[in-house]
Structures are given as structure tokens and as C-alpha cells.
Amino acid sequence: MRKNIKIWISFGIALLLGLPFKWIFYKGDDVGISIFTIFDYGINNLFFALSTLALNTLLLFGLISLIEKVWNSISIKSNS
């Protein structure tokens, strides 16, 4: 898989799910909010931690790269 595709997949997963860190917070509390409940709280009452989103994307990119590397090594061994 190309690097750009892995980055976009990682960003999409991080944006939608917020795993393993929450990157959207309600301004009054330290409660993580999912992207699906933004409109329940109102966009003006939320704080967006973009550095956490970037870290989350980087972690997911590393995980996808590791899974791809293991998958390729298993495929090469099974073909031999």
C-alpha cells in the first residue's frame, strides 16, 4: 500500500473514532466527545485538540505499517 493511502486511512480513522485518544472536548469538563455527538453539545462549546489528532494519526499510521509489514512477511513465507 502506498504511503499516502496509509496516511489518509489513518487520518480518517483518527478523525471519526478518536482512538486511542479523544481529541474533541466539552469546554466545561474533561469529557471526551465523539465526532458523532458534536451537534448535541454545539460547536461553540467544544475545544478541538489538533495536536492530539495528529499524534493519534501518527500512532495509527505506525500500526497500519506494522500490520502491513507482518502481513507481507507471512505472505512471502507461505509462497516459498
N, C-alpha and C positions, 0 to 999 in steps of 0.2 A: 504494500500500500504506500502511496506517495505521502511525503511529509505534510503537504498542505491539507490533504484529505484527513489525516490523523489530527491535525490541529483543529480543523473545523468540527470534526466529530467530538473532540474533547471539549471545545468551547460550547457546543450545543448541549452536551450532557451537563456541563457545569452550569450553564445558564438556566436550564429547565429544572434540574434536580437539586442543585446546590450541595452535592455530596463531595467530600465529607464535611465541608464547612458551609454554614449558612452565610450568604452574602447580602441578604436583604433583612434589615432590622426595623422594628417599630421604634420610633423616636423616644417614646416614653419608657420602654422596657428593653431588657436584653433578650427579647424573644426573637428567634429566627422565624422569618416568614417565607413561605414558598412563593414562587412566581405565580402560582395559580390563585393565591389569595390577595394579590396586590390591590385589586379593586374593592375588596371588602374593607380594607383599612384606609384607603385613599392614598393616592400617590404623593401628596404633600406631607403626609405624616410618616413617611418612610425614609430610612437612611440606607444608601447603597455603598457597600464596601467593595470598591472595584479592585483593590489590591488582593482581597480575599478571593474574588472571582478569578483573578489572574493566577494566583497560587493554586487554586482548585483546578484550573485548566492545565497548568503545568504538571500537577500530580496525575491527572487523568491521561495526559499525553504520555507520560512515562510508563504508566500502567498498560496502556494500549501498545506501546512499543515493545514492552517486555513480553506481553502475551503474543504478539506477532513473532518475536524472535524465538520463543519457545515453540510456537506452532510450526514455524519453518524448520527448526531443528528436528522436530518429530517427523515432519513430512520427508525430510532428506533421509533419515534413518529407515523409515518404512519403505522407501523406494529402493534402497540398496539391498 
